[in-house]
Amino acid sequence: IGPKRFYKLLEYFGSVDAAWQAKSGEISRELNLSSKISSRLFEEKNSINPEQELDLIHKHKVNVLTIEDALYPENLKTIHYPPPVLYFKGTIVEADKNSISIVGSRKATYYGKMVAEKLSKDLALVGLTIISGMARGIDTAAHKGALSVNSRTIAVLGCGIDHIYPPENRRLAQEIQESGAIISEFPLSTLPERQNFPRRNRIISGLSLGTVVVEAAEKSGALITADFALDQGREVFAIPGNINSPLSNGSHNLIKQGAKLVNNYQDILEEIHIAL
Protein backbone atom coordinates (compact mmCIF):
# COMPACT_ATOMS: atom_id res chain seq x y z
CA ILE A 1 0.00 0.00 0.00
CA GLY A 2 3.00 2.34 0.26
CA PRO A 3 4.25 4.39 3.22
CA LYS A 4 1.70 7.22 2.85
CA ARG A 5 -1.30 4.90 3.12
CA PHE A 6 0.45 2.86 5.82
CA TYR A 7 0.74 5.88 8.12
CA LYS A 8 -2.84 6.92 7.40
CA LEU A 9 -4.06 3.46 8.45
CA LEU A 10 -1.80 3.48 11.50
CA GLU A 11 -3.22 6.83 12.59
CA TYR A 12 -6.80 5.63 12.12
CA PHE A 13 -6.55 2.15 13.65
CA GLY A 14 -3.90 2.89 16.26
CA SER A 15 -1.70 -0.15 15.64
CA VAL A 16 -0.42 -2.38 12.86
CA ASP A 17 -2.27 -5.38 14.31
CA ALA A 18 -5.60 -3.54 14.32
CA ALA A 19 -5.09 -2.38 10.73
CA TRP A 20 -4.19 -5.93 9.65
CA GLN A 21 -7.36 -7.32 11.21
CA ALA A 22 -9.61 -4.59 9.80
CA LYS A 23 -12.34 -5.43 7.33
CA SER A 24 -12.27 -4.46 3.69
CA GLY A 25 -15.01 -1.84 4.04
CA GLU A 26 -13.23 0.01 6.85
CA ILE A 27 -9.97 0.25 4.95
CA SER A 28 -11.69 1.23 1.71
CA ARG A 29 -13.50 4.10 3.44
CA GLU A 30 -10.40 5.36 5.24
CA LEU A 31 -8.18 5.22 2.15
CA ASN A 32 -10.95 6.24 -0.25
CA LEU A 33 -10.34 3.20 -2.45
CA SER A 34 -12.51 1.99 -5.29
CA SER A 35 -14.05 -1.45 -4.84
CA LYS A 36 -11.76 -2.83 -7.55
CA ILE A 37 -8.57 -1.60 -5.85
CA SER A 38 -9.87 -2.66 -2.45
CA SER A 39 -10.56 -6.19 -3.70
CA ARG A 40 -7.10 -6.44 -5.21
CA LEU A 41 -5.52 -5.15 -2.00
CA PHE A 42 -7.27 -7.79 0.08
CA GLU A 43 -6.40 -10.53 -2.39
CA GLU A 44 -2.75 -9.58 -1.97
CA LYS A 45 -3.11 -9.42 1.80
CA ASN A 46 -4.70 -12.87 1.93
CA SER A 47 -1.88 -14.29 -0.17
CA ILE A 48 0.69 -13.26 2.43
CA ASN A 49 1.80 -15.97 4.82
CA PRO A 50 3.69 -14.29 7.71
CA GLU A 51 5.38 -17.55 8.71
CA GLN A 52 6.68 -18.09 5.19
CA GLU A 53 7.91 -14.49 5.11
CA LEU A 54 9.84 -15.06 8.34
CA ASP A 55 11.28 -18.31 7.01
CA LEU A 56 12.48 -16.46 3.91
CA ILE A 57 14.06 -13.74 6.04
CA HIS A 58 15.91 -16.33 8.13
CA LYS A 59 16.94 -18.31 5.04
CA HIS A 60 18.59 -15.28 3.46
CA LYS A 61 20.02 -14.06 6.81
CA VAL A 62 18.32 -10.71 6.48
CA ASN A 63 17.93 -8.19 9.30
CA VAL A 64 14.68 -6.26 9.69
CA LEU A 65 14.21 -2.83 11.26
CA THR A 66 10.96 -1.01 11.96
CA ILE A 67 10.74 2.72 12.43
CA GLU A 68 10.27 2.10 16.17
CA ASP A 69 13.68 0.42 16.51
CA ALA A 70 16.60 2.30 18.04
CA LEU A 71 18.87 1.40 15.12
CA TYR A 72 16.51 2.88 12.51
CA PRO A 73 18.56 5.59 10.72
CA GLU A 74 18.10 8.95 12.40
CA ASN A 75 18.17 10.99 9.19
CA LEU A 76 15.55 8.82 7.54
CA LYS A 77 13.04 9.24 10.36
CA THR A 78 12.65 12.93 9.55
CA ILE A 79 11.53 12.62 5.89
CA HIS A 80 7.94 12.62 4.68
CA TYR A 81 6.55 9.10 4.99
CA PRO A 82 9.73 7.22 5.96
CA PRO A 83 9.78 3.49 5.18
CA PRO A 84 7.93 1.69 8.00
CA VAL A 85 10.23 -1.31 7.55
CA LEU A 86 13.81 -1.68 6.31
CA TYR A 87 15.39 -4.96 5.28
CA PHE A 88 19.17 -5.01 5.40
CA LYS A 89 22.32 -7.08 5.29
CA GLY A 90 25.49 -5.84 6.93
CA THR A 91 25.53 -3.26 9.71
CA ILE A 92 23.83 0.05 10.40
CA VAL A 93 25.60 2.26 12.95
CA GLU A 94 24.95 5.62 14.58
CA ALA A 95 27.86 7.21 12.70
CA ASP A 96 25.93 6.71 9.45
CA LYS A 97 24.02 9.89 10.28
CA ASN A 98 27.12 11.66 8.92
CA SER A 99 26.65 10.61 5.32
CA ILE A 100 26.61 11.95 1.78
CA SER A 101 24.89 10.41 -1.22
CA ILE A 102 26.61 10.37 -4.59
CA VAL A 103 24.43 9.67 -7.62
CA GLY A 104 24.49 10.07 -11.37
CA SER A 105 24.13 8.49 -14.76
CA ARG A 106 24.18 4.75 -15.38
CA LYS A 107 25.87 5.55 -18.71
CA ALA A 108 28.63 7.56 -17.07
CA THR A 109 31.75 8.71 -18.88
CA TYR A 110 35.26 7.84 -17.76
CA TYR A 111 35.52 11.36 -16.32
CA GLY A 112 32.32 10.96 -14.33
CA LYS A 113 33.29 7.62 -12.86
CA MET A 114 36.77 8.89 -11.99
CA VAL A 115 35.36 11.97 -10.24
CA ALA A 116 32.73 9.96 -8.35
CA GLU A 117 35.29 7.46 -7.09
CA LYS A 118 37.80 10.16 -6.06
CA LEU A 119 35.15 12.27 -4.32
CA SER A 120 33.78 9.24 -2.51
CA LYS A 121 37.25 8.23 -1.37
CA ASP A 122 38.06 11.73 -0.06
CA LEU A 123 34.75 12.04 1.82
CA ALA A 124 35.10 8.55 3.27
CA LEU A 125 38.61 9.33 4.52
CA VAL A 126 37.27 12.17 6.67
CA GLY A 127 34.65 9.88 8.21
CA LEU A 128 31.54 10.23 6.07
CA THR A 129 29.44 7.23 5.06
CA ILE A 130 28.81 7.11 1.31
CA ILE A 131 25.24 6.36 0.19
CA SER A 132 24.26 5.34 -3.33
CA GLY A 133 22.01 2.97 -5.25
CA MET A 134 24.47 0.35 -6.60
CA ALA A 135 23.35 1.04 -10.17
CA ARG A 136 25.78 0.87 -13.06
CA GLY A 137 27.96 3.90 -13.67
CA ILE A 138 28.27 6.64 -11.05
CA ASP A 139 26.67 4.64 -8.21
CA THR A 140 29.10 1.76 -8.64
CA ALA A 141 32.06 4.15 -8.77
CA ALA A 142 30.89 5.88 -5.58
CA HIS A 143 30.67 2.61 -3.65
CA LYS A 144 34.07 1.51 -4.94
CA GLY A 145 35.67 4.75 -3.81
CA ALA A 146 34.62 4.21 -0.21
CA LEU A 147 35.56 0.53 -0.28
CA SER A 148 39.02 1.35 -1.63
CA VAL A 149 39.87 3.05 1.68
CA ASN A 150 38.07 0.45 3.84
CA SER A 151 35.29 2.87 4.74
CA ARG A 152 31.55 2.55 5.17
CA THR A 153 29.14 2.67 2.27
CA ILE A 154 25.43 1.84 2.05
CA ALA A 155 23.59 0.69 -1.08
CA VAL A 156 19.84 1.31 -1.31
CA LEU A 157 18.11 -1.14 -3.63
CA GLY A 158 14.95 -0.82 -5.70
CA CYS A 159 14.09 -4.48 -5.16
CA GLY A 160 14.20 -7.12 -2.45
CA ILE A 161 17.74 -7.61 -1.16
CA ASP A 162 17.63 -11.23 -2.27
CA HIS A 163 17.70 -9.86 -5.85
CA ILE A 164 21.01 -8.13 -6.51
CA TYR A 165 20.60 -5.72 -9.42
CA PRO A 166 22.39 -5.27 -11.71
CA PRO A 167 23.60 -8.89 -11.52
CA GLU A 168 27.20 -7.97 -12.34
CA ASN A 169 27.35 -6.16 -8.99
CA ARG A 170 26.90 -9.28 -6.87
CA ARG A 171 30.52 -9.22 -5.75
CA LEU A 172 30.28 -5.49 -5.04
CA ALA A 173 27.17 -6.12 -2.94
CA GLN A 174 29.08 -8.66 -0.86
CA GLU A 175 31.93 -6.20 -0.30
CA ILE A 176 29.46 -3.48 0.71
CA GLN A 177 27.84 -5.80 3.27
CA GLU A 178 31.22 -6.48 4.84
CA SER A 179 31.95 -2.81 5.56
CA GLY A 180 28.49 -1.23 5.50
CA ALA A 181 25.05 -2.37 4.40
CA ILE A 182 22.69 -3.04 1.55
CA ILE A 183 19.15 -1.99 2.42
CA SER A 184 15.68 -1.92 0.91
CA GLU A 185 12.14 -1.05 1.91
CA PHE A 186 10.87 -3.71 -0.49
CA PRO A 187 10.06 -7.18 0.85
CA LEU A 188 12.13 -10.16 -0.20
CA SER A 189 11.27 -11.56 -3.64
CA THR A 190 10.40 -8.07 -4.97
CA LEU A 191 11.80 -7.81 -8.49
CA PRO A 192 13.76 -4.75 -9.73
CA GLU A 193 10.86 -3.12 -11.58
CA ARG A 194 11.10 0.34 -13.12
CA GLN A 195 8.54 1.97 -10.81
CA ASN A 196 10.51 0.97 -7.71
CA PHE A 197 13.55 3.11 -8.42
CA PRO A 198 12.11 6.63 -8.05
CA ARG A 199 10.59 5.48 -4.76
CA ARG A 200 13.93 4.18 -3.47
CA ASN A 201 15.61 7.48 -4.44
CA ARG A 202 13.88 9.26 -1.55
CA ILE A 203 15.68 6.85 0.79
CA ILE A 204 19.07 7.57 -0.78
CA SER A 205 18.59 11.30 -0.19
CA GLY A 206 16.82 10.76 3.13
CA LEU A 207 19.73 8.86 4.64
CA SER A 208 22.11 11.67 3.73
CA LEU A 209 22.98 15.18 4.84
CA GLY A 210 23.35 16.10 1.19
CA THR A 211 23.25 14.66 -2.32
CA VAL A 212 25.96 15.10 -4.95
CA VAL A 213 24.98 14.71 -8.61
CA VAL A 214 28.06 13.83 -10.64
CA GLU A 215 26.73 13.32 -14.17
CA ALA A 216 23.10 13.55 -15.21
CA ALA A 217 21.24 14.10 -18.44
CA GLU A 218 18.19 16.37 -18.42
CA LYS A 219 15.78 13.57 -17.46
CA SER A 220 18.13 11.48 -15.34
CA GLY A 221 16.84 9.57 -12.33
CA ALA A 222 19.63 11.27 -10.36
CA LEU A 223 17.66 14.51 -10.64
CA ILE A 224 14.73 12.80 -8.90
CA THR A 225 17.08 12.13 -5.99
CA ALA A 226 18.14 15.78 -6.00
CA ASP A 227 14.48 16.87 -5.94
CA PHE A 228 13.82 14.61 -2.97
CA ALA A 229 16.86 16.07 -1.20
CA LEU A 230 15.46 19.59 -1.65
CA ASP A 231 12.03 18.52 -0.39
CA GLN A 232 13.70 16.93 2.63
CA GLY A 233 15.67 20.08 3.45
CA ARG A 234 19.02 18.53 2.58
CA GLU A 235 21.92 20.06 0.66
CA VAL A 236 22.23 19.55 -3.09
CA PHE A 237 25.59 19.61 -4.86
CA ALA A 238 26.60 19.16 -8.49
CA ILE A 239 29.83 18.45 -10.31
CA PRO A 240 30.44 20.56 -13.44
CA GLY A 241 31.15 18.62 -16.61
CA ASN A 242 31.94 18.93 -20.29
CA ILE A 243 29.63 21.55 -21.82
CA ASN A 244 29.42 19.46 -25.00
CA SER A 245 28.21 16.35 -23.20
CA PRO A 246 24.47 15.66 -22.76
CA LEU A 247 25.39 14.03 -19.44
CA SER A 248 26.32 17.47 -18.11
CA ASN A 249 22.98 19.14 -18.85
CA GLY A 250 21.17 17.96 -15.73
CA SER A 251 24.09 18.80 -13.44
CA HIS A 252 24.55 22.24 -14.97
CA ASN A 253 20.84 22.99 -14.66
CA LEU A 254 21.04 22.14 -10.95
CA ILE A 255 23.90 24.61 -10.55
CA LYS A 256 21.87 27.30 -12.35
CA GLN A 257 19.03 26.62 -9.91
CA GLY A 258 21.25 27.06 -6.86
CA ALA A 259 22.98 23.73 -6.22
CA LYS A 260 26.48 24.19 -4.87
CA LEU A 261 29.16 23.68 -7.50
CA VAL A 262 31.71 21.15 -6.24
CA ASN A 263 35.37 21.26 -7.19
CA ASN A 264 36.55 19.03 -4.34
CA TYR A 265 35.34 17.36 -1.15
CA GLN A 266 36.06 20.47 0.95
CA ASP A 267 33.27 22.32 -0.87
CA ILE A 268 30.87 19.75 0.60
CA LEU A 269 32.32 19.87 4.12
CA GLU A 270 31.85 23.67 4.14
CA GLU A 271 28.10 23.24 3.70
CA ILE A 272 27.19 20.33 5.96
CA HIS A 273 28.80 21.71 9.15
CA ILE A 274 29.42 18.56 11.15
CA ALA A 275 32.08 17.63 13.66
CA LEU A 276 33.96 14.59 12.38
Summary of the structure (lengths in Angstrom):
residues: 276
radius of gyration: 19.3
end to end distance: 39.0
largest distance: 58.4
contacts: 942
relative contact order: 0.12
helix: 50%
strand: 13%
